[in-house]
Amino acid sequence: MTFHVGTDNYSLDHKGRIVIPEHLRRDADGEPLAALFVNMGFDGCVNVYSPTQWGEWMERIRRARDVALARRFRRAFMSDAREVTVDAQGRVPIPPALIRRAGLGKEAVLHGAGTHIEIWNPQAYAAALAPVLDVDGEYERLGEQFLKDDLG
């Protein structure tokens, strides 16, 4: 599995394309990806998935026990989803509906979120991090809560 890490600022061009750095658009074997999948993320950002990661999401939804709930989720999850082609300059087009829903403008934050990439409006990204990073001890408290079995 490929893990995406790091956060940087990038620009969307007038056609709604954003450069995805080369190290973030490789598969688990290190091969460059010609296509990616984009959809609306859970926190107001755009999610970017490799074909393998997208397939894993589709399989998880398919295996859901509550079929009616899975259908409802799948419908929403895929409503604005698109397969997009990576051009020779490493640019990926973000569909206009996703740009609107995520509040993206000329500037964007690209965040490596482990198993996928998130594209954020810079102000929304800062607001999402503030409750964790701007509150004394909150980062540590969350780390202890979620990693308690791994902290020794």
matplotlib code that plots the C-alpha trace (Angstrom):
import matplotlib.pyplot as plt

x = [0.0, 1.2, 1.0, 0.6, 2.1, 2.8, 1.0, 1.8, 0.1, -0.7, -2.7, -5.6, -5.3, -8.1, -9.2, -9.6, -6.5, -4.1, -0.6, -0.3, 3.4, 5.0, 5.6, 1.8, 0.7, 2.5, 1.1, 2.4, 5.0, 6.3, 4.8, 3.3, -0.5, -2.2, -5.6, -7.0, -10.4, -11.8, -14.9, -16.2, -14.5, -16.2, -15.0, -15.5, -12.4, -11.9, -10.5, -8.1, -7.7, -5.5, -7.5, -6.5, -7.7, -10.9, -11.5, -11.0, -13.7, -16.1, -15.4, -16.0, -19.3, -20.3, -19.7, -21.8, -24.3, -27.1, -27.8, -30.3, -27.8, -25.0, -27.0, -27.7, -24.0, -22.8, -25.2, -23.9, -20.2, -20.3, -22.6, -19.8, -17.1, -15.0, -12.1, -9.6, -6.6, -3.2, -1.6, 2.1, 2.7, 1.1, -2.1, -5.4, -8.7, -11.1, -14.7, -16.5, -19.1, -16.3, -14.6, -17.9, -18.7, -15.2, -15.1, -11.8, -10.4, -7.1, -5.2, -5.5, -3.9, -2.8, -2.7, -1.4, -3.9, -2.3, -4.3, -5.4, -4.9, -7.1, -7.5, -8.7, -9.7, -6.8, -9.1, -11.2, -8.0, -6.8, -10.2, -10.2, -6.7, -7.3, -9.3, -6.4, -3.3, -4.5, -5.7, -2.9, -2.5, -5.3, -2.8, -1.3, -4.7, -5.9, -2.7, -3.1, -6.7, -6.2, -2.7, -3.0, -2.2, 0.8, 2.4, 3.9]
y = [0.0, 3.5, 6.1, 9.7, 12.2, 15.9, 19.1, 21.8, 24.7, 24.5, 26.5, 25.5, 26.9, 28.6, 25.2, 23.8, 21.6, 21.1, 19.6, 16.4, 15.9, 12.9, 11.0, 11.3, 9.8, 6.5, 3.1, 0.7, -0.6, 2.9, 3.1, 6.4, 6.5, 7.7, 8.1, 8.9, 9.0, 12.1, 12.6, 14.8, 14.0, 13.8, 17.0, 19.4, 18.6, 16.8, 13.2, 11.8, 8.0, 5.7, 3.1, 0.5, 2.6, 3.4, -0.3, -1.0, 1.6, 0.0, -3.4, -2.2, -0.6, -3.8, -5.9, -3.7, -5.7, -3.0, -3.1, -0.1, 2.0, 1.0, 2.0, 5.4, 5.9, 4.7, 7.0, 10.0, 8.9, 8.5, 11.4, 13.7, 11.1, 11.1, 9.2, 11.8, 11.6, 12.8, 14.9, 15.0, 17.9, 15.9, 18.0, 16.6, 18.2, 18.8, 18.8, 22.1, 20.5, 19.4, 22.8, 24.5, 22.0, 22.2, 26.0, 25.8, 29.0, 29.7, 28.5, 25.0, 22.8, 19.3, 17.1, 13.5, 11.7, 8.3, 6.2, 9.0, 12.7, 15.6, 18.9, 21.7, 25.3, 26.8, 28.5, 25.3, 23.3, 25.7, 25.6, 21.8, 21.7, 24.4, 22.4, 19.9, 22.1, 25.3, 23.7, 22.9, 19.2, 18.2, 16.7, 14.6, 13.6, 12.4, 10.5, 8.8, 7.9, 6.5, 5.1, 3.9, 0.3, 1.3, 3.8, 1.1]
z = [0.0, -0.8, 2.0, 1.2, 3.7, 3.9, 3.2, 0.7, -1.0, -4.7, -7.3, -9.4, -12.9, -14.8, -16.1, -12.6, -12.7, -9.9, -10.0, -8.0, -7.1, -8.7, -5.4, -4.7, -8.0, -8.0, -7.3, -4.6, -7.0, -7.7, -11.1, -12.3, -12.4, -15.6, -13.9, -10.4, -8.9, -7.2, -5.1, -2.3, 1.0, 4.4, 5.8, 3.0, 1.0, -2.3, -2.0, -4.5, -4.8, -6.8, -8.9, -6.3, -3.4, -5.2, -5.8, -2.1, -1.2, -3.7, -2.2, 1.3, 0.2, -1.6, 1.5, 3.7, 5.8, 5.7, 2.0, 2.1, 4.1, 1.8, -1.3, 0.3, 1.1, -2.3, -4.0, -2.1, -2.2, -6.0, -6.9, -7.9, -8.3, -11.5, -13.0, -14.1, -16.3, -15.2, -18.0, -18.9, -16.4, -13.6, -13.6, -12.6, -13.5, -10.6, -11.8, -11.3, -9.0, -6.6, -6.8, -5.8, -3.0, -1.5, -1.9, -3.9, -5.5, -7.0, -4.0, -2.5, 0.2, -0.9, 2.2, 2.2, 4.4, 4.5, 2.1, -0.1, -0.9, 0.2, -1.6, 0.7, 0.6, 2.7, 5.2, 5.7, 6.2, 8.8, 10.5, 10.5, 12.2, 14.7, 17.3, 17.4, 17.0, 18.7, 22.0, 24.5, 24.9, 22.4, 19.9, 22.6, 24.0, 20.6, 20.1, 23.4, 22.7, 19.2, 19.6, 23.2, 22.3, 20.2, 22.6, 24.8]

ax = plt.figure().add_subplot(projection="3d")
ax.plot(x, y, z, "-o")
ax.set_aspect("equal")
plt.show()
